[in-house]
Amino acid sequence: MNASTPHLCATVRTFVQQLSSTRRGARLARVRAVEQLTAWEVSPGVVERAELVVAELAANAALHGRVPGRDFLLALTLGPDDARGGTLRIAVSDTRGERLPAVLRGRGADEESGRGLLLVDTLADRWGTEPRPPSGKTIWAELDRHGEQPGTVSGPAGGLRRRMISE
C-alpha cells in the first residue's frame, strides 16, 4: 500500500497597479498598498513599514522618474509563511532608467528633500534597483515578516538588517 504524503501549497500573493506619475498617483499607491496588505491580514507592524516605503518609492517615481504621458507601476508580492516567516517585496517601476537612485547622506537639517531613500534604507531589510527594459528601472524593497504576528504593532526602527543591492 502506498500512502502519499500531504503537501502544503505555498501561496504567493501578488498585487499590481499602474498609476499616474503624479502626486495623486503616489498617494493612491500608498493607500492601495495599505488596503491590500490589510486584506491579506499582514501584521500592523509590517503594514506600517510598507506604507512608508511605498510612499517614498512612489513619490520618487512621480517626481524623479516621471516621463510625461507615462505611468509608474506598483507591485506587491507576499511570499508564503514558512519557517522564516515570509517576505513582502515592494517594487515600483518607472520609465526613467538613466536616473538611478542615490542615498544622500549628510543632508543639512534645513534641507526639504533628499531623505527618502535613507528612510527606505532604514525600514527595509534589503533594497536595490534593477533595469526594466526597454528604458525603465525598478526600485524594490523587501520586508521580512519574521516574528511579526497579526495584531501586534511594532515601530519602524530597531535592529533591522539593511543592505543595498544593485543588480
C-alpha positions in Angstrom: 0.0 0.0 0.0 1.3 3.4 -1.0 0.4 6.3 1.2 1.1 9.8 -0.2 2.5 12.5 1.9 0.3 15.5 2.1 1.8 18.6 0.6 1.0 22.1 1.7 0.6 24.5 -1.2 2.7 27.6 -0.7 0.6 30.6 -1.7 2.4 33.6 -3.1 0.1 36.6 -3.3 0.6 39.4 -5.8 -0.9 42.8 -6.4 0.0 45.0 -9.4 -1.4 48.5 -10.1 -0.5 51.0 -12.8 -0.7 54.6 -11.5 -0.2 58.1 -13.0 3.2 59.7 -12.4 1.7 62.5 -10.3 1.4 63.3 -6.6 -2.1 61.9 -6.7 -0.8 58.7 -8.2 1.9 58.4 -5.5 -0.7 59.0 -2.7 -3.0 56.4 -4.3 -0.2 53.9 -4.4 0.3 54.2 -0.6 -3.5 53.9 0.0 -3.9 50.9 -2.2 -0.9 49.2 -0.7 -2.3 49.6 2.8 -5.7 48.3 1.7 -4.2 45.3 0.0 -1.9 44.4 2.9 -4.7 44.8 5.4 -6.9 42.5 3.2 -4.1 39.9 3.2 -4.0 40.2 7.1 -0.4 41.3 7.2 0.6 42.4 10.7 0.2 46.1 11.5 4.0 46.5 12.1 4.8 45.3 8.6 1.9 47.4 7.1 3.3 50.5 8.8 6.8 49.9 7.4 5.4 49.0 4.0 3.3 52.1 3.9 6.3 54.4 4.4 8.4 52.5 1.9 5.7 52.6 -0.8 5.1 56.3 -0.1 8.8 57.1 -0.6 9.3 54.9 -3.7 6.1 56.1 -5.3 6.9 59.8 -4.6 10.3 59.3 -6.2 8.8 57.6 -9.2 6.4 60.5 -9.7 9.0 63.2 -9.0 12.3 61.8 -10.4 11.2 59.0 -12.7 8.4 60.9 -14.4 8.2 60.9 -18.2 5.2 62.9 -19.4 2.4 60.6 -20.5 4.0 57.5 -18.8 2.7 55.9 -15.7 4.6 54.0 -12.9 3.9 50.5 -11.7 3.4 49.3 -8.1 3.8 45.6 -7.4 3.5 43.9 -4.0 4.4 40.2 -3.6 3.8 38.5 -0.4 5.8 35.3 0.0 4.4 32.3 1.8 4.6 31.9 5.5 7.4 29.4 6.2 9.9 28.8 8.9 11.4 32.2 8.2 8.1 34.0 8.3 7.9 35.0 4.6 8.9 38.2 2.8 7.0 41.2 1.4 8.5 42.6 -1.7 7.6 46.1 -2.8 8.6 47.1 -6.3 8.0 50.5 -8.0 8.9 50.7 -11.7 9.2 53.9 -13.7 10.3 54.8 -17.3 13.5 56.8 -16.4 16.2 54.1 -16.4 19.0 56.6 -16.7 18.2 58.2 -13.3 19.3 55.7 -10.7 18.6 56.4 -7.0 21.3 57.5 -4.7 21.2 57.7 -0.9 22.3 61.2 0.0 24.0 61.1 3.4 24.8 64.1 5.4 21.9 66.3 4.4 21.5 69.5 6.3 18.7 70.0 8.8 17.2 72.7 6.7 17.0 70.6 3.5 13.4 69.9 2.5 14.1 66.8 0.4 16.7 64.1 -0.1 16.0 61.8 2.8 13.5 59.4 1.2 16.0 56.6 0.4 17.5 56.9 3.8 14.1 56.1 5.2 13.8 53.2 2.8 17.3 52.0 3.8 16.2 52.1 7.5 12.9 50.4 7.1 13.6 47.7 4.5 15.7 44.6 5.2 17.0 44.8 1.7 16.5 47.1 -1.3 18.0 47.7 -4.6 17.5 48.5 -8.3 17.2 46.6 -11.5 16.7 47.6 -15.1 13.3 47.4 -16.6 13.7 47.2 -20.4 13.4 48.9 -22.7 14.2 52.1 -20.8 13.0 51.9 -17.3 14.1 50.8 -13.8 12.5 49.1 -10.8 13.3 50.1 -7.3 12.5 47.2 -4.9 12.5 46.8 -1.2 11.9 43.6 0.9 10.5 43.5 4.4 11.0 40.2 6.3 7.9 39.2 8.3 9.8 37.1 10.8 8.5 37.4 14.3 5.5 39.5 13.3 2.2 38.2 14.4 -1.2 39.6 13.3 -2.5 42.1 15.8 0.9 43.2 17.1 2.3 46.6 16.5 6.0 47.3 16.2 7.8 50.5 15.4 9.7 51.1 12.2 13.1 51.3 13.9 15.1 48.8 15.8 17.7 46.3 14.8 16.8 45.9 11.2 19.4 44.3 9.0 20.0 46.6 6.0 21.9 46.5 2.8 21.5 47.9 -0.7 21.9 45.5 -3.6 22.3 46.8 -7.2 21.7 44.4 -9.9 
